[in-house]
Amino acid sequence: MNLDTIDWNKLLPWVLTGGAGMTGRLMYHAKQVQLGKKKPLTWAMVWDIPIALGTGWIALGLCKWCGLEWETTVSVAIVAGYLGPYGIDTIFVKWSEWKFGKKEGMDNG
């Protein structure tokens, strides 16, 4: 691949939000280490890479859809990376229960 043919304007948002997602995930990991719940360096951190990239890129799509500026998008990606899929799911469940009411017979964990 020739570096002269890369459209950096199209690639840069993916790099920024992926990196922001990884930054958020590292912030979460650091907090867990401080609390004594995780060791500083483990192989499990390798599995956090796709989670961080995915949450960053999902944030990119969501913010692009909402028409937000890139600075806000990077911040949202950091927050999404910090929360991770479980945190985002919990927030969504709480919001949907507030918005639509809790359904009878539903077990939310």
Backbone atoms as SQL, in Angstrom:
CREATE TABLE atoms (id INTEGER PRIMARY KEY, chain TEXT, resi INTEGER, resn TEXT, atom TEXT, x REAL, y REAL, z REAL);
INSERT INTO atoms VALUES
  (1, 'A', 1, 'MET', 'N', 0.846, -1.173, 0.000),
  (2, 'A', 1, 'MET', 'CA', 0.000, 0.000, 0.000),
  (3, 'A', 1, 'MET', 'C', 0.890, 1.234, 0.000),
  (4, 'A', 2, 'ASN', 'N', 0.601, 2.140, -0.867),
  (5, 'A', 2, 'ASN', 'CA', 1.353, 3.374, -0.993),
  (6, 'A', 2, 'ASN', 'C', 0.734, 4.417, -0.055),
  (7, 'A', 3, 'LEU', 'N', 1.559, 5.013, 0.811),
  (8, 'A', 3, 'LEU', 'CA', 1.043, 5.994, 1.767),
  (9, 'A', 3, 'LEU', 'C', 0.507, 7.246, 1.089),
  (10, 'A', 4, 'ASP', 'N', 0.932, 7.499, -0.148),
  (11, 'A', 4, 'ASP', 'CA', 0.440, 8.675, -0.873),
  (12, 'A', 4, 'ASP', 'C', -1.006, 8.504, -1.331),
  (13, 'A', 5, 'THR', 'N', -1.475, 7.259, -1.426),
  (14, 'A', 5, 'THR', 'CA', -2.840, 7.020, -1.914),
  (15, 'A', 5, 'THR', 'C', -3.872, 6.940, -0.785),
  (16, 'A', 6, 'ILE', 'N', -3.439, 7.002, 0.466),
  (17, 'A', 6, 'ILE', 'CA', -4.361, 6.914, 1.598),
  (18, 'A', 6, 'ILE', 'C', -5.072, 8.253, 1.775),
  (19, 'A', 7, 'ASP', 'N', -6.380, 8.211, 1.897),
  (20, 'A', 7, 'ASP', 'CA', -7.156, 9.417, 2.165),
  (21, 'A', 7, 'ASP', 'C', -7.204, 9.590, 3.686),
  (22, 'A', 8, 'TRP', 'N', -6.292, 10.392, 4.202),
  (23, 'A', 8, 'TRP', 'CA', -6.156, 10.565, 5.647),
  (24, 'A', 8, 'TRP', 'C', -7.379, 11.216, 6.268),
  (25, 'A', 9, 'ASN', 'N', -8.121, 12.004, 5.502),
  (26, 'A', 9, 'ASN', 'CA', -9.332, 12.629, 6.036),
  (27, 'A', 9, 'ASN', 'C', -10.409, 11.596, 6.344),
  (28, 'A', 10, 'LYS', 'N', -10.403, 10.489, 5.628),
  (29, 'A', 10, 'LYS', 'CA', -11.365, 9.419, 5.900),
  (30, 'A', 10, 'LYS', 'C', -10.852, 8.465, 6.981),
  (31, 'A', 11, 'LEU', 'N', -9.544, 8.290, 7.072),
  (32, 'A', 11, 'LEU', 'CA', -8.943, 7.358, 8.024),
  (33, 'A', 11, 'LEU', 'C', -8.822, 7.958, 9.424),
  (34, 'A', 12, 'LEU', 'N', -8.563, 9.258, 9.509),
  (35, 'A', 12, 'LEU', 'CA', -8.296, 9.908, 10.787),
  (36, 'A', 12, 'LEU', 'C', -9.420, 9.739, 11.814),
  (37, 'A', 13, 'PRO', 'N', -10.702, 9.890, 11.460),
  (38, 'A', 13, 'PRO', 'CA', -11.749, 9.680, 12.479),
  (39, 'A', 13, 'PRO', 'C', -11.728, 8.272, 13.079),
  (40, 'A', 14, 'TRP', 'N', -11.428, 7.272, 12.257),
  (41, 'A', 14, 'TRP', 'CA', -11.365, 5.893, 12.752),
  (42, 'A', 14, 'TRP', 'C', -10.197, 5.723, 13.716),
  (43, 'A', 15, 'VAL', 'N', -9.066, 6.329, 13.387),
  (44, 'A', 15, 'VAL', 'CA', -7.885, 6.240, 14.251),
  (45, 'A', 15, 'VAL', 'C', -8.142, 6.976, 15.568),
  (46, 'A', 16, 'LEU', 'N', -8.699, 8.182, 15.477),
  (47, 'A', 16, 'LEU', 'CA', -8.952, 8.973, 16.683),
  (48, 'A', 16, 'LEU', 'C', -9.957, 8.304, 17.616),
  (49, 'A', 17, 'THR', 'N', -11.068, 7.833, 17.076),
  (50, 'A', 17, 'THR', 'CA', -12.084, 7.237, 17.945),
  (51, 'A', 17, 'THR', 'C', -11.668, 5.858, 18.445),
  (52, 'A', 18, 'GLY', 'N', -10.932, 5.110, 17.632),
  (53, 'A', 18, 'GLY', 'CA', -10.401, 3.840, 18.115),
  (54, 'A', 18, 'GLY', 'C', -9.413, 4.058, 19.244),
  (55, 'A', 19, 'GLY', 'N', -8.540, 5.044, 19.069),
  (56, 'A', 19, 'GLY', 'CA', -7.583, 5.382, 20.130),
  (57, 'A', 19, 'GLY', 'C', -8.279, 5.922, 21.368),
  (58, 'A', 20, 'ALA', 'N', -9.324, 6.709, 21.171),
  (59, 'A', 20, 'ALA', 'CA', -10.083, 7.243, 22.306),
  (60, 'A', 20, 'ALA', 'C', -10.781, 6.119, 23.063),
  (61, 'A', 21, 'GLY', 'N', -11.332, 5.159, 22.331),
  (62, 'A', 21, 'GLY', 'CA', -11.948, 4.000, 22.980),
  (63, 'A', 21, 'GLY', 'C', -10.932, 3.213, 23.792),
  (64, 'A', 22, 'MET', 'N', -9.725, 3.072, 23.245),
  (65, 'A', 22, 'MET', 'CA', -8.663, 2.363, 23.980),
  (66, 'A', 22, 'MET', 'C', -8.227, 3.163, 25.212),
  (67, 'A', 23, 'THR', 'N', -8.191, 4.486, 25.093),
  (68, 'A', 23, 'THR', 'CA', -7.853, 5.324, 26.246),
  (69, 'A', 23, 'THR', 'C', -8.885, 5.152, 27.350),
  (70, 'A', 24, 'GLY', 'N', -10.160, 5.175, 26.983),
  (71, 'A', 24, 'GLY', 'CA', -11.217, 4.966, 27.966),
  (72, 'A', 24, 'GLY', 'C', -11.125, 3.606, 28.635),
  (73, 'A', 25, 'ARG', 'N', -10.812, 2.576, 27.841),
  (74, 'A', 25, 'ARG', 'CA', -10.698, 1.224, 28.407),
  (75, 'A', 25, 'ARG', 'C', -9.497, 1.124, 29.347),
  (76, 'A', 26, 'LEU', 'N', -8.393, 1.793, 28.999),
  (77, 'A', 26, 'LEU', 'CA', -7.232, 1.816, 29.888),
  (78, 'A', 26, 'LEU', 'C', -7.542, 2.573, 31.181),
  (79, 'A', 27, 'MET', 'N', -8.348, 3.616, 31.087),
  (80, 'A', 27, 'MET', 'CA', -8.772, 4.336, 32.291),
  (81, 'A', 27, 'MET', 'C', -9.572, 3.412, 33.210),
  (82, 'A', 28, 'TYR', 'N', -10.468, 2.635, 32.619),
  (83, 'A', 28, 'TYR', 'CA', -11.252, 1.675, 33.399),
  (84, 'A', 28, 'TYR', 'C', -10.336, 0.640, 34.056),
  (85, 'A', 29, 'HIS', 'N', -9.393, 0.115, 33.283),
  (86, 'A', 29, 'HIS', 'CA', -8.463, -0.891, 33.809),
  (87, 'A', 29, 'HIS', 'C', -7.634, -0.308, 34.953),
  (88, 'A', 30, 'ALA', 'N', -7.160, 0.933, 34.786),
  (89, 'A', 30, 'ALA', 'CA', -6.368, 1.576, 35.832),
  (90, 'A', 30, 'ALA', 'C', -7.170, 1.710, 37.122),
  (91, 'A', 31, 'LYS', 'N', -8.457, 2.065, 36.990),
  (92, 'A', 31, 'LYS', 'CA', -9.316, 2.177, 38.171),
  (93, 'A', 31, 'LYS', 'C', -9.480, 0.824, 38.856),
  (94, 'A', 32, 'GLN', 'N', -9.637, -0.239, 38.075),
  (95, 'A', 32, 'GLN', 'CA', -9.767, -1.586, 38.640),
  (96, 'A', 32, 'GLN', 'C', -8.487, -2.011, 39.352),
  (97, 'A', 33, 'VAL', 'N', -7.335, -1.632, 38.813),
  (98, 'A', 33, 'VAL', 'CA', -6.048, -1.925, 39.457),
  (99, 'A', 33, 'VAL', 'C', -5.952, -1.169, 40.779),
  (100, 'A', 34, 'GLN', 'N', -6.345, 0.103, 40.786),
  (101, 'A', 34, 'GLN', 'CA', -6.314, 0.900, 42.013),
  (102, 'A', 34, 'GLN', 'C', -7.199, 0.302, 43.095),
  (103, 'A', 35, 'LEU', 'N', -8.327, -0.253, 42.700),
  (104, 'A', 35, 'LEU', 'CA', -9.253, -0.868, 43.659),
  (105, 'A', 35, 'LEU', 'C', -8.815, -2.261, 44.090),
  (106, 'A', 36, 'GLY', 'N', -7.761, -2.789, 43.462),
  (107, 'A', 36, 'GLY', 'CA', -7.262, -4.120, 43.789),
  (108, 'A', 36, 'GLY', 'C', -8.053, -5.243, 43.149),
  (109, 'A', 37, 'LYS', 'N', -8.886, -4.937, 42.160),
  (110, 'A', 37, 'LYS', 'CA', -9.701, -5.957, 41.499),
  (111, 'A', 37, 'LYS', 'C', -8.992, -6.614, 40.323),
  (112, 'A', 38, 'LYS', 'N', -7.946, -5.964, 39.795),
  (113, 'A', 38, 'LYS', 'CA', -7.197, -6.506, 38.663),
  (114, 'A', 38, 'LYS', 'C', -5.709, -6.298, 38.883),
  (115, 'A', 39, 'LYS', 'N', -4.918, -7.129, 38.218),
  (116, 'A', 39, 'LYS', 'CA', -3.474, -6.947, 38.223),
  (117, 'A', 39, 'LYS', 'C', -3.118, -5.940, 37.133),
  (118, 'A', 40, 'PRO', 'N', -1.978, -5.247, 37.289),
  (119, 'A', 40, 'PRO', 'CA', -1.629, -4.221, 36.299),
  (120, 'A', 40, 'PRO', 'C', -1.488, -4.740, 34.867),
  (121, 'A', 41, 'LEU', 'N', -0.821, -5.849, 34.677),
  (122, 'A', 41, 'LEU', 'CA', -0.614, -6.385, 33.329),
  (123, 'A', 41, 'LEU', 'C', -1.027, -7.850, 33.285),
  (124, 'A', 42, 'THR', 'N', -2.024, -8.142, 32.453),
  (125, 'A', 42, 'THR', 'CA', -2.473, -9.522, 32.268),
  (126, 'A', 42, 'THR', 'C', -2.788, -9.752, 30.795),
  (127, 'A', 43, 'TRP', 'N', -2.904, -11.015, 30.431),
  (128, 'A', 43, 'TRP', 'CA', -3.282, -11.347, 29.055),
  (129, 'A', 43, 'TRP', 'C', -4.724, -10.953, 28.765),
  (130, 'A', 44, 'ALA', 'N', -5.515, -10.797, 29.812),
  (131, 'A', 44, 'ALA', 'CA', -6.914, -10.394, 29.611),
  (132, 'A', 44, 'ALA', 'C', -7.011, -9.015, 28.966),
  (133, 'A', 45, 'MET', 'N', -5.985, -8.202, 29.133),
  (134, 'A', 45, 'MET', 'CA', -5.988, -6.875, 28.518),
  (135, 'A', 45, 'MET', 'C', -6.023, -6.968, 26.996),
  (136, 'A', 46, 'VAL', 'N', -5.514, -8.068, 26.446),
  (137, 'A', 46, 'VAL', 'CA', -5.546, -8.257, 24.989),
  (138, 'A', 46, 'VAL', 'C', -6.990, -8.297, 24.504),
  (139, 'A', 47, 'TRP', 'N', -7.883, -8.900, 25.308),
  (140, 'A', 47, 'TRP', 'CA', -9.289, -8.989, 24.930),
  (141, 'A', 47, 'TRP', 'C', -9.999, -7.648, 25.042),
  (142, 'A', 48, 'ASP', 'N', -9.412, -6.706, 25.773),
  (143, 'A', 48, 'ASP', 'CA', -9.997, -5.369, 25.864),
  (144, 'A', 48, 'ASP', 'C', -9.768, -4.551, 24.593),
  (145, 'A', 49, 'ILE', 'N', -8.803, -4.930, 23.771),
  (146, 'A', 49, 'ILE', 'CA', -8.511, -4.176, 22.547),
  (147, 'A', 49, 'ILE', 'C', -9.702, -4.165, 21.592),
  (148, 'A', 50, 'PRO', 'N', -10.274, -5.327, 21.225),
  (149, 'A', 50, 'PRO', 'CA', -11.442, -5.254, 20.331),
  (150, 'A', 50, 'PRO', 'C', -12.643, -4.573, 20.974),
  (151, 'A', 51, 'ILE', 'N', -12.801, -4.705, 22.289),
  (152, 'A', 51, 'ILE', 'CA', -13.887, -4.013, 22.980),
  (153, 'A', 51, 'ILE', 'C', -13.692, -2.505, 22.861),
  (154, 'A', 52, 'ALA', 'N', -12.470, -2.053, 23.104),
  (155, 'A', 52, 'ALA', 'CA', -12.169, -0.619, 23.053),
  (156, 'A', 52, 'ALA', 'C', -12.338, -0.065, 21.643),
  (157, 'A', 53, 'LEU', 'N', -11.807, -0.764, 20.661),
  (158, 'A', 53, 'LEU', 'CA', -11.942, -0.301, 19.280),
  (159, 'A', 53, 'LEU', 'C', -13.406, -0.280, 18.857),
  (160, 'A', 54, 'GLY', 'N', -14.121, -1.348, 19.177),
  (161, 'A', 54, 'GLY', 'CA', -15.539, -1.434, 18.812),
  (162, 'A', 54, 'GLY', 'C', -16.371, -0.340, 19.437),
  (163, 'A', 55, 'THR', 'N', -16.169, -0.080, 20.727),
  (164, 'A', 55, 'THR', 'CA', -16.962, 0.973, 21.370),
  (165, 'A', 55, 'THR', 'C', -16.586, 2.349, 20.819),
  (166, 'A', 56, 'GLY', 'N', -15.313, 2.543, 20.522),
  (167, 'A', 56, 'GLY', 'CA', -14.903, 3.814, 19.912),
  (168, 'A', 56, 'GLY', 'C', -15.533, 4.014, 18.554),
  (169, 'A', 57, 'TRP', 'N', -15.565, 2.967, 17.757),
  (170, 'A', 57, 'TRP', 'CA', -16.126, 3.079, 16.408),
  (171, 'A', 57, 'TRP', 'C', -17.642, 3.175, 16.423),
  (172, 'A', 58, 'ILE', 'N', -18.279, 2.532, 17.389),
  (173, 'A', 58, 'ILE', 'CA', -19.728, 2.704, 17.544),
  (174, 'A', 58, 'ILE', 'C', -20.033, 4.150, 17.927),
  (175, 'A', 59, 'ALA', 'N', -19.215, 4.701, 18.812),
  (176, 'A', 59, 'ALA', 'CA', -19.380, 6.114, 19.183),
  (177, 'A', 59, 'ALA', 'C', -19.201, 7.015, 17.962),
  (178, 'A', 60, 'LEU', 'N', -18.259, 6.679, 17.089),
  (179, 'A', 60, 'LEU', 'CA', -18.050, 7.453, 15.862),
  (180, 'A', 60, 'LEU', 'C', -19.325, 7.468, 15.016),
  (181, 'A', 61, 'GLY', 'N', -19.908, 6.309, 14.812),
  (182, 'A', 61, 'GLY', 'CA', -21.128, 6.228, 14.013),
  (183, 'A', 61, 'GLY', 'C', -22.286, 6.976, 14.650),
  (184, 'A', 62, 'LEU', 'N', -22.454, 6.815, 15.944),
  (185, 'A', 62, 'LEU', 'CA', -23.536, 7.488, 16.651),
  (186, 'A', 62, 'LEU', 'C', -23.375, 9.005, 16.587),
  (187, 'A', 63, 'CYS', 'N', -22.158, 9.481, 16.836),
  (188, 'A', 63, 'CYS', 'CA', -21.921, 10.927, 16.825),
  (189, 'A', 63, 'CYS', 'C', -22.035, 11.502, 15.419),
  (190, 'A', 64, 'LYS', 'N', -21.616, 10.730, 14.428),
  (191, 'A', 64, 'LYS', 'CA', -21.758, 11.190, 13.043),
  (192, 'A', 64, 'LYS', 'C', -23.243, 11.297, 12.691),
  (193, 'A', 65, 'TRP', 'N', -24.023, 10.329, 13.127),
  (194, 'A', 65, 'TRP', 'CA', -25.461, 10.317, 12.880),
  (195, 'A', 65, 'TRP', 'C', -26.134, 11.513, 13.570),
  (196, 'A', 66, 'CYS', 'N', -25.637, 11.874, 14.771),
  (197, 'A', 66, 'CYS', 'CA', -26.196, 13.014, 15.508),
  (198, 'A', 66, 'CYS', 'C', -25.639, 14.350, 15.016),
  (199, 'A', 67, 'GLY', 'N', -24.636, 14.313, 14.146),
  (200, 'A', 67, 'GLY', 'CA', -24.065, 15.544, 13.610),
  (201, 'A', 67, 'GLY', 'C', -23.155, 16.281, 14.574),
  (202, 'A', 68, 'LEU', 'N', -22.515, 15.569, 15.476),
  (203, 'A', 68, 'LEU', 'CA', -21.641, 16.192, 16.463),
  (204, 'A', 68, 'LEU', 'C', -20.259, 16.474, 15.890),
  (205, 'A', 69, 'GLU', 'N', -19.573, 17.436, 16.466),
  (206, 'A', 69, 'GLU', 'CA', -18.211, 17.790, 16.056),
  (207, 'A', 69, 'GLU', 'C', -17.235, 16.699, 16.478),
  (208, 'A', 70, 'TRP', 'N', -16.047, 16.705, 15.885),
  (209, 'A', 70, 'TRP', 'CA', -15.091, 15.636, 16.151),
  (210, 'A', 70, 'TRP', 'C', -14.572, 15.665, 17.586),
  (211, 'A', 71, 'GLU', 'N', -14.471, 16.856, 18.198),
  (212, 'A', 71, 'GLU', 'CA', -14.002, 16.930, 19.586),
  (213, 'A', 71, 'GLU', 'C', -14.978, 16.213, 20.516),
  (214, 'A', 72, 'THR', 'N', -16.256, 16.428, 20.291),
  (215, 'A', 72, 'THR', 'CA', -17.280, 15.755, 21.078),
  (216, 'A', 72, 'THR', 'C', -17.267, 14.263, 20.809),
  (217, 'A', 73, 'THR', 'N', -17.059, 13.899, 19.561),
  (218, 'A', 73, 'THR', 'CA', -17.023, 12.489, 19.180),
  (219, 'A', 73, 'THR', 'C', -15.906, 11.757, 19.905),
  (220, 'A', 74, 'VAL', 'N', -14.730, 12.364, 19.979),
  (221, 'A', 74, 'VAL', 'CA', -13.606, 11.738, 20.677),
  (222, 'A', 74, 'VAL', 'C', -13.933, 11.582, 22.165),
  (223, 'A', 75, 'SER', 'N', -14.551, 12.588, 22.751),
  (224, 'A', 75, 'SER', 'CA', -14.930, 12.505, 24.165),
  (225, 'A', 75, 'SER', 'C', -15.953, 11.405, 24.407),
  (226, 'A', 76, 'VAL', 'N', -16.935, 11.303, 23.530),
  (227, 'A', 76, 'VAL', 'CA', -17.943, 10.238, 23.655),
  (228, 'A', 76, 'VAL', 'C', -17.272, 8.868, 23.521),
  (229, 'A', 77, 'ALA', 'N', -16.304, 8.754, 22.631),
  (230, 'A', 77, 'ALA', 'CA', -15.594, 7.484, 22.450),
  (231, 'A', 77, 'ALA', 'C', -14.807, 7.108, 23.703),
  (232, 'A', 78, 'ILE', 'N', -14.219, 8.092, 24.374),
  (233, 'A', 78, 'ILE', 'CA', -13.503, 7.805, 25.625),
  (234, 'A', 78, 'ILE', 'C', -14.476, 7.292, 26.679),
  (235, 'A', 79, 'VAL', 'N', -15.608, 7.960, 26.812),
  (236, 'A', 79, 'VAL', 'CA', -16.615, 7.544, 27.791),
  (237, 'A', 79, 'VAL', 'C', -17.141, 6.144, 27.457),
  (238, 'A', 80, 'ALA', 'N', -17.424, 5.895, 26.185),
  (239, 'A', 80, 'ALA', 'CA', -17.923, 4.583, 25.767),
  (240, 'A', 80, 'ALA', 'C', -16.886, 3.492, 26.047),
  (241, 'A', 81, 'GLY', 'N', -15.615, 3.791, 25.783),
  (242, 'A', 81, 'GLY', 'CA', -14.558, 2.822, 26.075),
  (243, 'A', 81, 'GLY', 'C', -14.456, 2.544, 27.562),
  (244, 'A', 82, 'TYR', 'N', -14.601, 3.583, 28.379),
  (245, 'A', 82, 'TYR', 'CA', -14.544, 3.415, 29.833),
  (246, 'A', 82, 'TYR', 'C', -15.704, 2.551, 30.327),
  (247, 'A', 83, 'LEU', 'N', -16.899, 2.839, 29.847),
  (248, 'A', 83, 'LEU', 'CA', -18.077, 2.092, 30.297),
  (249, 'A', 83, 'LEU', 'C', -18.070, 0.654, 29.787),
  (250, 'A', 84, 'GLY', 'N', -17.633, 0.459, 28.557),
  (251, 'A', 84, 'GLY', 'CA', -17.639, -0.869, 27.965),
  (252, 'A', 84, 'GLY', 'C', -19.053, -1.327, 27.652),
  (253, 'A', 85, 'PRO', 'N', -19.174, -2.499, 27.041),
  (254, 'A', 85, 'PRO', 'CA', -20.501, -2.989, 26.641),
  (255, 'A', 85, 'PRO', 'C', -21.459, -3.178, 27.813),
  (256, 'A', 86, 'TYR', 'N', -20.961, -3.684, 28.938),
  (257, 'A', 86, 'TYR', 'CA', -21.843, -3.927, 30.081),
  (258, 'A', 86, 'TYR', 'C', -22.385, -2.616, 30.642),
  (259, 'A', 87, 'GLY', 'N', -21.524, -1.626, 30.785),
  (260, 'A', 87, 'GLY', 'CA', -21.958, -0.334, 31.308),
  (261, 'A', 87, 'GLY', 'C', -22.957, 0.340, 30.393),
  (262, 'A', 88, 'ILE', 'N', -22.709, 0.287, 29.095),
  (263, 'A', 88, 'ILE', 'CA', -23.624, 0.887, 28.128),
  (264, 'A', 88, 'ILE', 'C', -24.965, 0.170, 28.146),
  (265, 'A', 89, 'ASP', 'N', -24.931, -1.170, 28.227),
  (266, 'A', 89, 'ASP', 'CA', -26.162, -1.949, 28.288),
  (267, 'A', 89, 'ASP', 'C', -26.967, -1.604, 29.537),
  (268, 'A', 90, 'THR', 'N', -26.303, -1.466, 30.665),
  (269, 'A', 90, 'THR', 'CA', -26.982, -1.126, 31.911),
  (270, 'A', 90, 'THR', 'C', -27.661, 0.233, 31.811),
  (271, 'A', 91, 'ILE', 'N', -26.942, 1.208, 31.249),
  (272, 'A', 91, 'ILE', 'CA', -27.523, 2.544, 31.073),
  (273, 'A', 91, 'ILE', 'C', -28.739, 2.478, 30.145),
  (274, 'A', 92, 'PHE', 'N', -28.617, 1.733, 29.050),
  (275, 'A', 92, 'PHE', 'CA', -29.725, 1.627, 28.105),
  (276, 'A', 92, 'PHE', 'C', -30.946, 0.962, 28.748),
  (277, 'A', 93, 'VAL', 'N', -30.720, -0.096, 29.537),
  (278, 'A', 93, 'VAL', 'CA', -31.836, -0.778, 30.204),
  (279, 'A', 93, 'VAL', 'C', -32.527, 0.173, 31.172),
  (280, 'A', 94, 'LYS', 'N', -31.741, 0.906, 31.971),
  (281, 'A', 94, 'LYS', 'CA', -32.332, 1.846, 32.932),
  (282, 'A', 94, 'LYS', 'C', -33.112, 2.944, 32.205),
  (283, 'A', 95, 'TRP', 'N', -32.546, 3.457, 31.106),
  (284, 'A', 95, 'TRP', 'CA', -33.234, 4.491, 30.336),
  (285, 'A', 95, 'TRP', 'C', -34.531, 3.958, 29.745),
  (286, 'A', 96, 'SER', 'N', -34.495, 2.736, 29.169),
  (287, 'A', 96, 'SER', 'CA', -35.704, 2.193, 28.540),
  (288, 'A', 96, 'SER', 'C', -36.771, 1.877, 29.583),
  (289, 'A', 97, 'GLU', 'N', -36.371, 1.452, 30.794),
  (290, 'A', 97, 'GLU', 'CA', -37.346, 1.237, 31.859),
  (291, 'A', 97, 'GLU', 'C', -37.982, 2.555, 32.271),
  (292, 'A', 98, 'TRP', 'N', -37.182, 3.615, 32.331),
  (293, 'A', 98, 'TRP', 'CA', -37.709, 4.927, 32.675),
  (294, 'A', 98, 'TRP', 'C', -38.632, 5.450, 31.579),
  (295, 'A', 99, 'LYS', 'N', -38.221, 5.270, 30.333),
  (296, 'A', 99, 'LYS', 'CA', -38.973, 5.811, 29.191),
  (297, 'A', 99, 'LYS', 'C', -40.249, 5.016, 28.906),
  (298, 'A', 100, 'PHE', 'N', -40.145, 3.696, 28.938),
  (299, 'A', 100, 'PHE', 'CA', -41.259, 2.839, 28.515),
  (300, 'A', 100, 'PHE', 'C', -41.899, 2.049, 29.648),
  (301, 'A', 101, 'GLY', 'N', -41.315, 2.100, 30.828),
  (302, 'A', 101, 'GLY', 'CA', -41.827, 1.343, 31.958),
  (303, 'A', 101, 'GLY', 'C', -41.282, -0.071, 31.958),
  (304, 'A', 102, 'LYS', 'N', -41.168, -0.638, 33.140),
  (305, 'A', 102, 'LYS', 'CA', -40.646, -1.988, 33.274),
  (306, 'A', 102, 'LYS', 'C', -41.744, -2.983, 32.957),
  (307, 'A', 103, 'LYS', 'N', -41.441, -3.949, 32.106),
  (308, 'A', 103, 'LYS', 'CA', -42.414, -4.966, 31.699),
  (309, 'A', 103, 'LYS', 'C', -42.486, -6.074, 32.762),
  (310, 'A', 104, 'GLU', 'N', -43.669, -6.571, 33.015),
  (311, 'A', 104, 'GLU', 'CA', -43.847, -7.684, 33.936),
  (312, 'A', 104, 'GLU', 'C', -43.208, -8.948, 33.370),
  (313, 'A', 105, 'GLY', 'N', -42.573, -9.707, 34.245),
  (314, 'A', 105, 'GLY', 'CA', -41.971, -10.972, 33.835),
  (315, 'A', 105, 'GLY', 'C', -40.613, -10.823, 33.170),
  (316, 'A', 106, 'MET', 'N', -40.104, -9.615, 33.051),
  (317, 'A', 106, 'MET', 'CA', -38.792, -9.405, 32.445),
  (318, 'A', 106, 'MET', 'C', -37.737, -9.487, 33.535),
  (319, 'A', 107, 'ASP', 'N', -36.700, -10.252, 33.304),
  (320, 'A', 107, 'ASP', 'CA', -35.602, -10.368, 34.247),
  (321, 'A', 107, 'ASP', 'C', -34.416, -9.612, 33.668),
  (322, 'A', 108, 'ASN', 'N', -34.038, -8.517, 34.308),
  (323, 'A', 108, 'ASN', 'CA', -32.925, -7.702, 33.833),
  (324, 'A', 108, 'ASN', 'C', -31.648, -7.958, 34.612),
  (325, 'A', 109, 'GLY', 'N', -31.540, -9.087, 35.213),
  (326, 'A', 109, 'GLY', 'CA', -30.288, -9.433, 35.874),
  (327, 'A', 109, 'GLY', 'C', -30.299, -9.038, 37.257);
